[in-house]
Amino acid sequence: MLMQEVIFAGFGGQGILLMGKFLAYAGMEADKYVSWLPSYGPEMRGGTCNCSVIVSDEPIGSPIITQPSTIVVMNRPSLDKFEPLLKKGGLLIMDEDIVDRPPEREDIYVISIAAQREAEKIGDKKIANMVLLGALIKKTGIISMEGILEALKNHGKEEFYEFNKKAIEKGVEWLCRRNYVS
């Protein structure tokens, strides 16, 4: 049975909620049960925000995630807050260009990606979120690569599709270059 509980977290304006939305849309289009729950402070841009996404083969009882199987963090406060909650053996994906400390736990699987630098190679640091999303999808197999690209096409802005696609592919390429996947 597939059941992935993912928390995406970072600052407002980094595309945290968007990563979660695209994953949720891709899950729905793959006929999975899906939950998407955003959370952000009154500050919006610059303040912290996160979203919880559950993708499952079976009905979801609650959108609340207390022990995520995966966390994707794009800043230090998010690592500080969510690392302790991650399930033992869970997956932590982090943007090493922004998160200024290594994880403390040794019972989790960590993928540290230079997402800002990889996104800049494509043309804009603002798509670092999509680099991380590509890595998440490749590593977990939560949905197919075709599924996420279809969700981008159907639910994203058309003028950003190719840019986002390149960023997702860059995340996959980064994992493969560093032997994070077989």
Beta strands, then each sheet from edge to edge (+ up, - down):
strand 1: 3-11
strand 2: 33-40
strand 3: 48-56
strand 4: 70-73
strand 5: 91-95
strand 6: 109-113
sheet 1: 2+ 3- 1+ 4+ 5+ 6+
end
